[in-house]
Amino acid sequence: MKQALSEFFKQGTTKVGIVTAITFQLLFSIIWMTGYAGVSDNTGNLKIAIVNEDQAMGSKIVQNLQANLPFHTEVIASNEQAQKMLDDREVQMVMKIAGDFTKQLQTAGQTAPIVYTINESNPSMTKSIMQAVAGNITSTVNKEAVAAGASAVLTQMNPKLPADQAGQIGQGLATKVTSDIQSTNKVKDMPNQMLPMMLVLASLVGMMIMGMNFSVSTKILGSRVSKGGLLGARILVTIAAAVVVGLISAIMVVSLGGHVEKGFMALWGFESLFLLTFAFVAQMFLTLFGNAGMLFNIAMLSLQLVSSGAIVPRELLSNFYHTISNAFPATYAVNGVMNILFGGPSATKEVGFLFLIAGIALVLDMAIVFVKKTKAAPVGQQLQKTA
């Protein structure tokens, strides 16, 4: 047993395995703890679009909200423009005050709803936060309407309104304003909501391990195959594998009840593209650093999971993680998958960025291959080749 242990630990692969396990723990701990630090303090980065069609009480409400809400607020002229911003994820919620809001407040027996629209084609945390915010805004509007002397405002707007009646209406405002929460691009259940994270995680890990094995195959072949031939074969196999894996994944998603708004072909094509991009990036690090490239791939894995927006909205991350996420393929994979699965704009922009990242990684990989010197094959292999 002692000899077996000694020989086992002499193997380079044994040491690499131990180092890899330790590295996973260190990198994931550091990146996840720093990446999600201060998330609850960054809710002010979320944006709410306000559409005000009521120039009486509505204007006063908007002024108070802009002064007191701990979020970025932007007054938008038209509801159509605000809804487009919501669909494009430029804002996290649209708040609309209808043109007859004041009239409804003055009418006995009627409530005055504030309409909130949330885009569910986002991380689930966004929906939860915005639903809570909508309730808080409505409660605040009710209280501030009374505190601001609503009866006096109502009297000014309608001089014929008796003062005592205005006072009664003002006191009744505490229960007259209600929330009407609506959703676009609805996600029907939790498995579908978690699909973007699952697809990206499975793709990152799968392509990273595939790249590692392709690197081993490249070393085994050594100088028996030309650089160009070996590189070309690896690229072709990688492309074919991305298409096949993407097809299998898309079939599984659809067959297991996945909600695919844009259709099977769109999902298959987009999955194949980001699988290919993940593979090219992983192989680039392995070509450049050899076995040590796995350490970079592990770091890239955890960085992309934290910053992609699959788990926590990117708006809640620190400026550092939010900025670097723009350079990572997982960010565009998550956005594109959400658009294809749940609905939203086309994934054209995401496709363009994925092609750009894949192209850069492939060019760097090819350059590294041709710059690096090929190690001579072992003597046994040379004798076998010349025999």
C-alpha positions as CSV (number, residue, x, y, z in Angstrom):
1,M,0.0,0.0,0.0
2,K,2.8,2.4,0.9
3,Q,4.4,1.9,-2.5
4,A,1.1,2.3,-4.3
5,L,0.5,5.6,-2.5
6,S,3.9,6.8,-3.3
7,E,3.5,6.0,-7.0
8,F,0.0,7.4,-7.1
9,F,1.2,10.8,-5.7
10,K,4.1,10.9,-8.1
11,Q,1.6,11.2,-11.0
12,G,1.2,14.7,-12.3
13,T,-2.5,14.2,-12.8
14,T,-3.0,13.4,-9.2
15,K,-1.5,16.7,-8.1
16,V,-3.4,18.6,-10.7
17,G,-6.7,17.0,-9.5
18,I,-6.0,18.1,-5.9
19,V,-5.0,21.6,-6.9
20,T,-8.1,21.9,-9.1
21,A,-10.4,20.9,-6.2
22,I,-8.7,23.4,-3.9
23,T,-8.9,26.1,-6.6
24,F,-12.6,25.5,-7.1
25,Q,-13.2,26.2,-3.4
26,L,-10.9,29.3,-3.2
27,L,-12.2,30.9,-6.4
28,F,-15.8,30.3,-5.9
29,S,-15.6,31.5,-2.3
30,I,-13.8,34.7,-3.2
31,I,-15.8,35.6,-6.3
32,W,-19.2,34.7,-5.0
33,M,-18.7,36.4,-1.6
34,T,-17.3,39.6,-3.2
35,G,-19.7,39.5,-6.2
36,Y,-22.8,39.4,-4.1
37,A,-21.6,41.7,-1.4
38,G,-23.8,44.7,-1.0
39,V,-26.6,43.4,-3.2
40,S,-29.3,44.5,-0.8
41,D,-27.7,47.9,-0.7
42,N,-27.7,48.3,-4.5
43,T,-31.5,48.2,-4.9
44,G,-31.3,51.9,-5.7
45,N,-29.8,50.9,-9.1
46,L,-33.1,49.5,-10.2
47,K,-35.1,51.8,-12.5
48,I,-38.8,52.6,-12.5
49,A,-40.5,54.4,-15.4
50,I,-43.4,56.7,-14.4
51,V,-46.1,57.5,-16.9
52,N,-48.4,60.3,-15.6
53,E,-51.5,61.2,-17.5
54,D,-53.1,63.1,-14.7
55,Q,-52.0,66.7,-14.3
56,A,-53.8,67.3,-11.0
57,M,-53.1,64.9,-8.1
58,G,-50.9,62.8,-10.4
59,S,-48.3,65.5,-10.8
60,K,-48.0,66.0,-7.0
61,I,-47.7,62.2,-6.5
62,V,-44.9,62.0,-9.1
63,Q,-43.0,64.8,-7.4
64,N,-43.2,63.2,-4.0
65,L,-42.2,59.8,-5.4
66,Q,-39.1,61.2,-7.2
67,A,-38.1,62.9,-4.0
68,N,-38.5,60.0,-1.7
69,L,-38.2,56.7,-3.7
70,P,-34.8,54.9,-3.2
71,F,-34.8,54.0,-6.9
72,H,-33.9,55.7,-10.2
73,T,-37.1,57.1,-11.5
74,E,-37.7,58.5,-15.0
75,V,-40.9,60.2,-16.2
76,I,-41.8,58.9,-19.6
77,A,-44.2,60.8,-21.9
78,S,-46.1,57.9,-23.4
79,N,-47.0,54.4,-22.1
80,E,-45.9,52.8,-25.4
81,Q,-42.4,54.2,-24.9
82,A,-42.3,53.0,-21.3
83,Q,-43.5,49.5,-22.2
84,K,-40.8,49.3,-24.9
85,M,-38.1,50.2,-22.3
86,L,-39.5,47.6,-20.0
87,D,-39.4,45.0,-22.7
88,D,-35.8,45.9,-23.5
89,R,-34.9,45.6,-19.8
90,E,-33.9,49.3,-19.6
91,V,-36.3,49.7,-16.6
92,Q,-37.5,47.1,-14.2
93,M,-41.1,48.4,-13.8
94,V,-43.5,50.8,-15.3
95,M,-45.9,52.8,-13.1
96,K,-48.8,54.4,-14.8
97,I,-51.2,57.0,-13.4
98,A,-54.3,57.2,-15.6
99,G,-55.7,60.5,-16.8
100,D,-58.9,60.2,-14.7
101,F,-57.0,59.4,-11.5
102,T,-58.1,62.6,-9.7
103,K,-61.7,62.2,-10.9
104,Q,-61.8,58.7,-9.5
105,L,-60.5,60.0,-6.2
106,Q,-63.3,62.5,-6.1
107,T,-66.0,60.0,-6.9
108,A,-67.6,58.2,-4.0
109,G,-67.5,54.5,-4.1
110,Q,-64.7,54.3,-6.6
111,T,-61.1,53.4,-6.2
112,A,-58.2,55.0,-8.1
113,P,-55.8,52.2,-9.2
114,I,-52.1,52.8,-10.0
115,V,-51.1,50.4,-12.8
116,Y,-47.8,48.6,-12.3
117,T,-46.3,46.5,-15.1
118,I,-43.4,44.1,-14.5
119,N,-41.5,42.2,-17.1
120,E,-41.1,38.6,-15.9
121,S,-38.5,37.9,-18.6
122,N,-35.9,38.7,-15.9
123,P,-34.3,37.1,-12.9
124,S,-37.0,36.0,-10.5
125,M,-35.5,38.4,-7.9
126,T,-36.5,41.3,-10.0
127,K,-40.2,40.3,-10.0
128,S,-40.2,39.8,-6.2
129,I,-38.5,43.2,-5.5
130,M,-40.8,45.1,-7.9
131,Q,-44.0,43.5,-6.5
132,A,-42.9,44.6,-3.0
133,V,-42.1,48.1,-4.3
134,A,-45.5,48.4,-5.9
135,G,-47.3,47.7,-2.7
136,N,-45.0,50.2,-0.8
137,I,-45.6,52.9,-3.4
138,T,-49.4,52.5,-3.2
139,S,-49.3,52.7,0.6
140,T,-47.0,55.7,0.4
141,V,-49.3,57.5,-2.1
142,N,-52.3,56.9,0.1
143,K,-50.6,58.4,3.2
144,E,-48.9,61.3,1.4
145,A,-52.2,62.2,-0.4
146,V,-53.7,62.8,3.0
147,A,-50.6,64.4,4.6
148,A,-50.3,66.8,1.7
149,G,-53.7,68.3,2.4
150,A,-55.6,66.6,-0.4
151,S,-58.8,68.3,0.6
152,A,-57.4,71.7,-0.1
153,V,-56.0,70.5,-3.4
154,L,-59.4,69.0,-4.4
155,T,-61.2,72.3,-3.4
156,Q,-58.8,74.3,-5.7
157,M,-59.4,72.0,-8.6
158,N,-63.2,72.1,-8.1
159,P,-64.2,75.4,-6.4
160,K,-67.8,74.3,-6.3
161,L,-66.9,71.3,-4.1
162,P,-68.1,72.0,-0.5
163,A,-65.2,72.2,2.0
164,D,-66.7,69.5,4.3
165,Q,-67.1,67.2,1.3
166,A,-63.5,67.8,0.2
167,G,-62.4,67.0,3.7
168,Q,-64.3,63.8,3.7
169,I,-62.8,62.8,0.3
170,G,-59.3,63.7,1.5
171,Q,-59.6,61.5,4.6
172,G,-61.0,58.7,2.5
173,L,-58.0,58.7,0.2
174,A,-56.1,56.5,2.6
175,T,-58.0,53.5,1.2
176,K,-59.0,54.7,-2.3
177,V,-55.6,54.3,-4.1
178,T,-55.1,50.6,-5.0
179,S,-52.4,48.6,-6.9
180,D,-53.1,47.0,-10.2
181,I,-50.0,44.8,-10.9
182,Q,-49.8,43.4,-14.4
183,S,-47.1,41.3,-16.0
184,T,-45.6,40.9,-19.5
185,N,-43.8,37.8,-20.8
186,K,-45.2,35.7,-18.0
187,V,-43.3,32.7,-16.7
188,K,-45.6,29.9,-15.7
189,D,-43.6,28.1,-13.0
190,M,-40.3,27.9,-11.1
191,P,-38.6,25.3,-13.4
192,N,-39.1,27.6,-16.4
193,Q,-37.8,30.6,-14.3
194,M,-34.6,28.7,-13.5
195,L,-34.0,27.5,-17.1
196,P,-31.6,30.3,-18.2
197,M,-29.4,29.6,-15.2
198,M,-29.5,25.8,-15.7
199,L,-28.7,26.1,-19.4
200,V,-25.8,28.5,-19.0
201,L,-24.4,26.5,-16.1
202,A,-24.6,23.2,-17.9
203,S,-23.1,24.7,-21.0
204,L,-20.2,26.4,-19.2
205,V,-19.2,23.2,-17.3
206,G,-19.8,20.9,-20.2
207,M,-17.7,22.9,-22.7
208,M,-15.0,23.5,-20.1
209,I,-14.7,19.7,-19.5
210,M,-14.9,19.0,-23.3
211,G,-12.1,21.5,-23.9
212,M,-9.9,19.9,-21.3
213,N,-10.4,16.5,-22.9
214,F,-9.7,17.9,-26.4
215,S,-6.5,19.4,-25.0
216,V,-5.4,15.9,-23.8
217,S,-6.2,14.5,-27.2
218,T,-4.1,17.2,-28.8
219,K,-1.1,16.4,-26.5
220,I,-1.4,12.6,-27.2
221,L,-1.3,13.2,-31.0
222,G,1.7,15.5,-30.5
223,S,3.8,15.9,-33.7
224,R,2.2,12.9,-35.4
225,V,-0.3,15.3,-37.0
226,S,0.4,18.7,-38.5
227,K,-0.5,21.8,-36.5
228,G,-2.9,23.0,-39.1
229,G,-4.5,19.6,-39.5
230,L,-4.9,19.1,-35.8
231,L,-6.3,22.6,-35.2
232,G,-8.7,22.2,-38.1
233,A,-9.9,18.9,-36.8
234,R,-10.4,20.3,-33.3
235,I,-12.4,23.3,-34.6
236,L,-14.6,21.1,-36.8
237,V,-15.3,18.6,-33.9
238,T,-16.1,21.5,-31.6
239,I,-18.6,23.1,-34.0
240,A,-20.3,19.7,-34.6
241,A,-20.4,19.0,-30.9
242,A,-22.0,22.4,-30.2
243,V,-24.7,21.8,-32.7
244,V,-25.4,18.3,-31.5
245,V,-25.4,19.3,-27.8
246,G,-27.6,22.3,-28.5
247,L,-30.1,20.1,-30.3
248,I,-30.2,17.6,-27.4
249,S,-30.6,20.4,-24.9
250,A,-33.4,22.1,-26.9
251,I,-35.3,18.8,-27.3
252,M,-35.1,18.1,-23.6
253,V,-36.3,21.6,-22.7
254,V,-39.3,21.3,-25.1
255,S,-40.2,17.7,-24.2
256,L,-40.1,18.4,-20.5
257,G,-42.6,21.3,-20.8
258,G,-40.2,24.2,-21.2
259,H,-41.9,27.5,-22.2
260,V,-40.2,28.5,-25.5
261,E,-41.8,31.7,-26.8
262,K,-39.7,32.1,-29.9
263,G,-39.9,28.5,-31.0
264,F,-37.7,25.4,-31.1
265,M,-35.4,26.4,-34.0
266,A,-34.6,29.7,-32.3
267,L,-33.6,28.0,-29.1
268,W,-31.6,25.3,-30.9
269,G,-29.7,27.8,-33.0
270,F,-29.0,30.2,-30.1
271,E,-27.9,27.4,-27.7
272,S,-25.5,26.0,-30.4
273,L,-24.0,29.5,-30.7
274,F,-23.3,30.1,-27.1
275,L,-22.1,26.6,-26.6
276,L,-19.6,27.1,-29.4
277,T,-18.5,30.5,-27.8
278,F,-18.0,28.9,-24.4
279,A,-16.0,26.1,-26.0
280,F,-13.7,28.5,-28.0
281,V,-13.1,30.6,-24.9
282,A,-12.3,27.5,-22.8
283,Q,-10.0,26.0,-25.4
284,M,-8.2,29.4,-25.8
285,F,-7.1,29.3,-22.2
286,L,-6.0,25.7,-22.4
287,T,-4.0,26.3,-25.6
288,L,-2.3,29.3,-24.0
289,F,-1.6,28.0,-20.5
290,G,-1.8,24.2,-20.9
291,N,-3.1,22.4,-17.8
292,A,-3.0,25.7,-15.9
293,G,-5.6,26.9,-18.3
294,M,-8.2,25.0,-16.2
295,L,-7.6,27.4,-13.4
296,F,-8.5,30.3,-15.6
297,N,-11.6,28.4,-16.8
298,I,-12.7,27.8,-13.2
299,A,-12.3,31.5,-12.5
300,M,-14.3,32.3,-15.7
301,L,-17.0,29.9,-14.7
302,S,-17.6,31.5,-11.3
303,L,-17.2,35.0,-12.6
304,Q,-19.8,34.5,-15.3
305,L,-22.3,32.7,-13.0
306,V,-22.1,35.7,-10.6
307,S,-22.2,38.5,-13.2
308,S,-24.4,37.1,-16.0
309,G,-27.8,38.1,-14.4
310,A,-29.0,34.5,-14.3
311,I,-29.3,34.4,-10.5
312,V,-29.1,38.0,-9.3
313,P,-30.0,41.0,-11.5
314,R,-26.9,42.7,-12.8
315,E,-28.2,46.1,-11.6
316,L,-27.7,44.9,-8.0
317,L,-24.0,44.0,-8.5
318,S,-21.1,46.3,-7.7
319,N,-19.8,48.5,-10.5
320,F,-16.8,46.2,-11.0
321,Y,-18.8,43.0,-11.6
322,H,-21.4,44.9,-13.6
323,T,-18.7,46.3,-15.9
324,I,-16.7,43.1,-16.5
325,S,-19.9,41.2,-17.3
326,N,-20.1,43.1,-20.6
327,A,-17.1,41.2,-21.8
328,F,-18.4,37.7,-20.8
329,P,-20.4,35.5,-23.2
330,A,-22.6,34.2,-20.4
331,T,-24.2,37.7,-20.1
332,Y,-25.4,37.6,-23.6
333,A,-26.4,34.0,-23.4
334,V,-28.6,34.7,-20.4
335,N,-30.3,37.7,-22.1
336,G,-30.8,35.9,-25.3
337,V,-32.2,32.8,-23.7
338,M,-34.6,34.9,-21.6
339,N,-35.9,36.6,-24.8
340,I,-36.3,33.2,-26.6
341,L,-37.8,31.3,-23.7
342,F,-40.0,34.0,-22.1
343,G,-40.5,36.7,-24.8
344,G,-39.1,40.1,-25.4
345,P,-37.0,41.7,-28.2
346,S,-35.1,39.6,-30.7
347,A,-31.8,38.1,-29.7
348,T,-30.0,39.8,-32.6
349,K,-27.8,42.0,-30.4
350,E,-26.8,39.0,-28.2
351,V,-26.0,36.9,-31.3
352,G,-23.7,39.6,-32.6
353,F,-21.8,39.9,-29.4
354,L,-21.5,36.1,-29.1
355,F,-20.1,35.9,-32.6
356,L,-17.6,38.6,-31.8
357,I,-16.4,36.9,-28.6
358,A,-16.2,33.5,-30.4
359,G,-14.2,35.1,-33.2
360,I,-11.7,36.8,-31.0
361,A,-11.2,33.6,-28.9
362,L,-10.8,31.5,-32.1
363,V,-8.3,33.9,-33.7
364,L,-6.2,34.0,-30.5
365,D,-6.3,30.2,-30.2
366,M,-5.1,29.8,-33.8
367,A,-2.3,32.4,-33.3
368,I,-1.1,30.6,-30.1
369,V,-1.1,27.2,-31.8
370,F,1.1,28.4,-34.7
371,V,3.4,30.5,-32.4
372,K,4.0,27.7,-29.9
373,K,6.6,25.2,-30.8
374,T,5.4,21.6,-31.1
375,K,7.1,19.3,-28.6
376,A,8.9,16.3,-30.1
377,A,7.1,13.0,-29.7
378,P,8.5,10.5,-27.3
379,V,11.3,8.2,-28.7
380,G,9.0,5.2,-28.7
381,Q,6.4,7.0,-30.8
382,Q,9.1,8.2,-33.3
383,L,10.5,4.6,-33.7
384,Q,6.9,3.3,-34.2
385,K,6.2,6.0,-36.8
386,T,9.4,5.2,-38.8
387,A,9.1,1.5,-38.6
